[in-house]
Amino acid sequence: MVGYTLRQERERQNLTVSDIEEGTSIRALYIEAIEAGEYDKLPGTIYTKGFIKNYAKFLGMDADAVTKEFANDLAELAAEEDAAKAAEVAADNPPAQEKTPEPKPVKPEKKSLGYSIQDDNSGSSSKLIIAAVVLIAAIAGGLWSWLSDSEGDVAKVNPPTEQTQPVEPTPADNPTPVANANPAPNTDGVAIQARFNDRCWTEVNVDGVVVQEGLIEGGQTLTWEGKNSITFRLGNAGAVEFFQNGQSLGVQGGVGDVIDKTFTKQ
Protein backbone atom coordinates (compact mmCIF):
# COMPACT_ATOMS: atom_id res chain seq x y z
CA MET A 1 0.00 0.00 0.00
CA VAL A 2 1.22 3.49 -0.84
CA GLY A 3 0.46 4.74 2.68
CA TYR A 4 2.80 2.15 4.18
CA THR A 5 5.54 3.20 1.75
CA LEU A 6 5.18 6.88 2.67
CA ARG A 7 5.06 6.20 6.41
CA GLN A 8 8.22 4.03 6.25
CA GLU A 9 10.11 6.80 4.44
CA ARG A 10 8.83 9.46 6.88
CA GLU A 11 9.95 7.42 9.88
CA ARG A 12 13.30 6.69 8.22
CA GLN A 13 13.87 10.45 7.98
CA ASN A 14 12.77 10.89 11.64
CA LEU A 15 9.90 13.17 10.62
CA THR A 16 6.54 13.47 12.42
CA VAL A 17 3.08 13.94 10.93
CA SER A 18 3.23 17.54 12.15
CA ASP A 19 6.45 18.05 10.15
CA ILE A 20 4.68 16.80 7.01
CA GLU A 21 1.66 19.02 7.69
CA GLU A 22 3.84 22.10 8.09
CA GLY A 23 5.94 21.35 5.01
CA THR A 24 3.09 20.42 2.61
CA SER A 25 0.03 22.32 3.97
CA ILE A 26 -1.80 18.95 4.06
CA ARG A 27 -3.90 18.57 7.18
CA ALA A 28 -2.65 16.02 9.73
CA LEU A 29 -5.88 14.00 9.66
CA TYR A 30 -5.51 13.52 5.89
CA ILE A 31 -1.87 12.46 6.26
CA GLU A 32 -2.87 9.86 8.86
CA ALA A 33 -5.73 8.62 6.64
CA ILE A 34 -3.33 8.20 3.68
CA GLU A 35 -0.82 6.24 5.77
CA ALA A 36 -3.61 4.00 7.13
CA GLY A 37 -5.13 3.43 3.66
CA GLU A 38 -8.47 4.89 4.84
CA TYR A 39 -9.34 6.64 1.57
CA ASP A 40 -12.99 7.06 2.56
CA LYS A 41 -11.90 9.74 5.05
CA LEU A 42 -10.33 11.85 2.25
CA PRO A 43 -12.18 14.44 0.13
CA GLY A 44 -11.94 12.52 -3.19
CA THR A 45 -9.65 10.59 -5.55
CA ILE A 46 -8.27 13.61 -7.42
CA TYR A 47 -7.44 15.43 -4.17
CA THR A 48 -5.98 12.32 -2.56
CA LYS A 49 -3.73 11.88 -5.59
CA GLY A 50 -2.54 15.49 -5.21
CA PHE A 51 -1.92 15.01 -1.49
CA ILE A 52 0.13 11.84 -2.12
CA LYS A 53 2.12 13.53 -4.89
CA ASN A 54 3.05 16.50 -2.69
CA TYR A 55 3.81 14.19 0.24
CA ALA A 56 6.21 12.14 -1.91
CA LYS A 57 7.92 15.27 -3.29
CA PHE A 58 8.46 16.60 0.24
CA LEU A 59 10.16 13.32 1.21
CA GLY A 60 12.35 13.43 -1.92
CA MET A 61 10.73 10.32 -3.44
CA ASP A 62 9.77 9.62 -7.06
CA ALA A 63 6.33 11.25 -7.12
CA ASP A 64 5.24 9.55 -10.38
CA ALA A 65 6.12 6.08 -9.05
CA VAL A 66 4.25 6.75 -5.82
CA THR A 67 1.10 7.95 -7.64
CA LYS A 68 1.22 4.82 -9.84
CA GLU A 69 1.34 2.69 -6.69
CA PHE A 70 -1.73 4.59 -5.44
CA ALA A 71 -3.55 3.82 -8.72
CA ASN A 72 -2.72 0.12 -8.31
CA ASP A 73 -4.07 0.21 -4.76
CA LEU A 74 -7.36 1.68 -6.00
CA ALA A 75 -7.66 -1.03 -8.69
CA GLU A 76 -7.11 -3.80 -6.14
CA LEU A 77 -9.65 -2.31 -3.74
CA ALA A 78 -12.23 -2.01 -6.54
CA ALA A 79 -11.69 -5.67 -7.53
CA GLU A 80 -12.12 -6.80 -3.92
CA GLU A 81 -15.36 -4.79 -3.58
CA ASP A 82 -16.76 -6.27 -6.82
CA ALA A 83 -15.94 -9.81 -5.66
CA ALA A 84 -17.57 -9.20 -2.27
CA LYS A 85 -20.72 -7.81 -3.90
CA ALA A 86 -20.94 -10.78 -6.29
CA ALA A 87 -20.62 -13.22 -3.38
CA GLU A 88 -23.31 -11.34 -1.43
CA VAL A 89 -25.71 -11.42 -4.39
CA ALA A 90 -25.09 -15.14 -4.91
CA ALA A 91 -25.79 -15.82 -1.22
CA ASP A 92 -29.03 -13.83 -1.29
CA ASN A 93 -30.29 -15.52 -4.49
CA PRO A 94 -29.55 -19.29 -4.45
CA PRO A 95 -30.46 -21.16 -7.66
CA ALA A 96 -33.95 -22.64 -7.56
CA GLN A 97 -34.31 -26.41 -7.98
CA GLU A 98 -36.68 -27.37 -10.76
CA LYS A 99 -39.24 -30.04 -9.90
CA THR A 100 -40.49 -32.44 -12.55
CA PRO A 101 -44.31 -32.35 -12.53
CA GLU A 102 -45.89 -35.67 -11.70
CA PRO A 103 -48.31 -37.00 -14.37
CA LYS A 104 -51.95 -36.81 -13.35
CA PRO A 105 -53.98 -40.03 -13.71
CA VAL A 106 -56.61 -39.93 -16.44
CA LYS A 107 -60.02 -41.12 -15.35
CA PRO A 108 -61.92 -43.20 -17.92
CA GLU A 109 -65.09 -41.57 -19.19
CA LYS A 110 -68.23 -43.24 -17.96
CA LYS A 111 -70.88 -43.86 -20.60
CA SER A 112 -74.41 -45.08 -20.03
CA LEU A 113 -75.69 -48.27 -21.49
CA GLY A 114 -76.97 -47.96 -25.03
CA TYR A 115 -74.60 -45.00 -25.84
CA SER A 116 -74.04 -44.55 -29.57
CA ILE A 117 -72.98 -41.95 -32.15
CA GLN A 118 -76.59 -41.55 -33.27
CA ASP A 119 -77.54 -40.42 -29.74
CA ASP A 120 -74.89 -37.65 -29.82
CA ASN A 121 -76.01 -36.42 -33.26
CA SER A 122 -79.67 -36.33 -32.27
CA GLY A 123 -78.86 -34.35 -29.11
CA SER A 124 -76.80 -31.76 -31.04
CA SER A 125 -79.58 -31.30 -33.64
CA SER A 126 -82.15 -30.63 -30.89
CA LYS A 127 -79.90 -27.98 -29.32
CA LEU A 128 -79.48 -26.18 -32.69
CA ILE A 129 -83.24 -26.08 -33.33
CA ILE A 130 -83.94 -24.60 -29.88
CA ALA A 131 -81.24 -21.93 -30.32
CA ALA A 132 -82.68 -20.89 -33.74
CA VAL A 133 -86.19 -20.50 -32.29
CA VAL A 134 -84.91 -18.32 -29.42
CA LEU A 135 -82.92 -16.10 -31.86
CA ILE A 136 -85.96 -15.55 -34.14
CA ALA A 137 -88.14 -14.61 -31.17
CA ALA A 138 -85.56 -12.09 -29.93
CA ILE A 139 -85.29 -10.41 -33.37
CA ALA A 140 -89.09 -10.15 -33.70
CA GLY A 141 -89.42 -8.61 -30.24
CA GLY A 142 -86.73 -6.02 -30.92
CA LEU A 143 -88.30 -5.01 -34.26
CA TRP A 144 -91.72 -4.50 -32.64
CA SER A 145 -90.21 -2.38 -29.85
CA TRP A 146 -88.39 -0.16 -32.34
CA LEU A 147 -91.52 0.45 -34.46
CA SER A 148 -93.56 1.39 -31.36
CA ASP A 149 -90.95 3.86 -30.09
CA SER A 150 -90.46 5.57 -33.48
CA GLU A 151 -94.18 6.57 -33.69
CA GLY A 152 -94.11 8.59 -30.48
CA ASP A 153 -90.77 10.31 -31.04
CA VAL A 154 -90.84 14.10 -31.08
CA ALA A 155 -88.02 16.11 -32.55
CA LYS A 156 -85.87 17.55 -29.85
CA VAL A 157 -84.18 20.92 -30.15
CA ASN A 158 -81.18 21.59 -28.02
CA PRO A 159 -81.43 24.95 -26.28
CA PRO A 160 -78.92 27.53 -27.47
CA THR A 161 -75.76 27.49 -25.49
CA GLU A 162 -75.03 30.57 -23.48
CA GLN A 163 -72.05 32.44 -24.86
CA THR A 164 -69.70 33.67 -22.23
CA GLN A 165 -67.84 36.90 -22.68
CA PRO A 166 -64.06 36.49 -22.62
CA VAL A 167 -62.50 37.84 -19.50
CA GLU A 168 -59.76 40.30 -20.16
CA PRO A 169 -56.64 39.50 -18.22
CA THR A 170 -55.80 41.95 -15.48
CA PRO A 171 -52.39 43.51 -15.73
CA ALA A 172 -49.83 41.81 -13.53
CA ASP A 173 -48.37 43.65 -10.61
CA ASN A 174 -45.10 45.37 -11.23
CA PRO A 175 -42.31 42.84 -10.48
CA THR A 176 -40.12 43.52 -7.52
CA PRO A 177 -36.69 44.66 -8.68
CA VAL A 178 -33.89 42.17 -8.03
CA ALA A 179 -30.94 43.27 -5.95
CA ASN A 180 -27.60 43.57 -7.69
CA ALA A 181 -25.98 40.12 -7.72
CA ASN A 182 -22.47 41.63 -7.87
CA PRO A 183 -22.20 44.16 -5.05
CA ALA A 184 -19.37 46.68 -5.09
CA PRO A 185 -16.18 45.52 -3.37
CA ASN A 186 -15.58 46.47 0.25
CA THR A 187 -13.23 49.45 -0.06
CA ASP A 188 -12.70 49.61 3.73
CA GLY A 189 -11.03 46.20 3.86
CA VAL A 190 -10.21 43.33 1.52
CA ALA A 191 -12.68 41.56 -0.80
CA ILE A 192 -11.73 38.47 -2.81
CA GLN A 193 -13.81 36.70 -5.42
CA ALA A 194 -13.01 33.09 -6.42
CA ARG A 195 -14.32 31.31 -9.51
CA PHE A 196 -14.26 27.49 -9.22
CA ASN A 197 -13.78 25.84 -12.62
CA ASP A 198 -13.70 22.36 -11.03
CA ARG A 199 -14.22 20.71 -7.64
CA CYS A 200 -11.79 21.88 -5.00
CA TRP A 201 -11.36 21.25 -1.29
CA THR A 202 -11.15 24.73 0.24
CA GLU A 203 -10.51 26.27 3.64
CA VAL A 204 -11.14 30.03 3.98
CA ASN A 205 -9.73 32.03 6.91
CA VAL A 206 -11.00 35.62 7.29
CA ASP A 207 -9.12 37.82 9.78
CA GLY A 208 -7.91 34.73 11.68
CA VAL A 209 -11.27 32.90 11.76
CA VAL A 210 -12.09 29.83 9.61
CA VAL A 211 -15.38 30.70 7.88
CA GLN A 212 -15.59 27.84 5.36
CA GLU A 213 -14.11 24.36 4.98
CA GLY A 214 -14.99 21.52 2.62
CA LEU A 215 -15.53 20.64 -1.03
CA ILE A 216 -16.82 23.36 -3.38
CA GLU A 217 -18.27 22.17 -6.68
CA GLY A 218 -17.15 23.60 -10.02
CA GLY A 219 -19.20 26.30 -11.75
CA GLN A 220 -19.56 28.50 -8.65
CA THR A 221 -18.27 32.04 -8.04
CA LEU A 222 -18.03 33.06 -4.38
CA THR A 223 -16.97 36.27 -2.60
CA TRP A 224 -15.44 36.80 0.86
CA GLU A 225 -14.82 40.12 2.64
CA GLY A 226 -12.62 40.96 5.59
CA LYS A 227 -10.99 43.86 7.39
CA ASN A 228 -7.32 42.93 7.13
CA SER A 229 -6.65 39.59 5.38
CA ILE A 230 -8.21 36.52 3.74
CA THR A 231 -6.23 33.25 3.56
CA PHE A 232 -7.15 30.31 1.30
CA ARG A 233 -5.92 26.72 1.57
CA LEU A 234 -6.69 24.88 -1.68
CA GLY A 235 -6.49 21.16 -2.42
CA ASN A 236 -6.70 21.66 -6.20
CA ALA A 237 -5.19 25.08 -6.89
CA GLY A 238 -5.43 24.81 -10.67
CA ALA A 239 -9.25 24.80 -10.46
CA VAL A 240 -9.62 28.26 -8.84
CA GLU A 241 -9.24 31.71 -10.43
CA PHE A 242 -9.06 34.72 -8.06
CA PHE A 243 -10.33 38.27 -8.59
CA GLN A 244 -9.63 41.40 -6.52
CA ASN A 245 -11.17 44.82 -7.18
CA GLY A 246 -12.66 43.48 -10.41
CA GLN A 247 -9.29 42.34 -11.85
CA SER A 248 -8.31 38.72 -12.44
CA LEU A 249 -5.31 37.45 -10.45
CA GLY A 250 -5.29 34.14 -12.33
CA VAL A 251 -4.81 30.70 -10.78
CA GLN A 252 -2.19 30.27 -8.06
CA GLY A 253 -1.04 26.71 -8.79
CA GLY A 254 -1.49 23.59 -10.90
CA VAL A 255 -4.16 20.89 -10.93
CA GLY A 256 -3.88 18.79 -7.76
CA ASP A 257 -1.47 21.22 -6.05
CA VAL A 258 -2.06 22.04 -2.38
CA ILE A 259 -1.27 25.69 -1.63
CA ASP A 260 -1.87 28.47 0.91
CA LYS A 261 -2.59 31.96 -0.46
CA THR A 262 -3.14 35.14 1.60
CA PHE A 263 -4.68 38.40 0.31
CA THR A 264 -4.43 41.69 2.21
CA LYS A 265 -5.99 45.13 1.91
CA GLN A 266 -4.57 47.09 -1.02
Salt bridges, closest charged atoms under 4 A:
GLU9 OE2 - ARG12 NH2 2.66
GLU11 OE2 - ARG7 NH1 3.23
GLU35 OE2 - ARG10 NE 2.77
GLU38 OE1 - LYS41 NZ 2.95
GLU213 OE2 - ARG27 NH1 1.73
GLU217 OE2 - ARG199 NE 3.40
GLU241 OE1 - ARG195 NH2 2.47
ASP260 OD1 - ARG233 NE 2.87
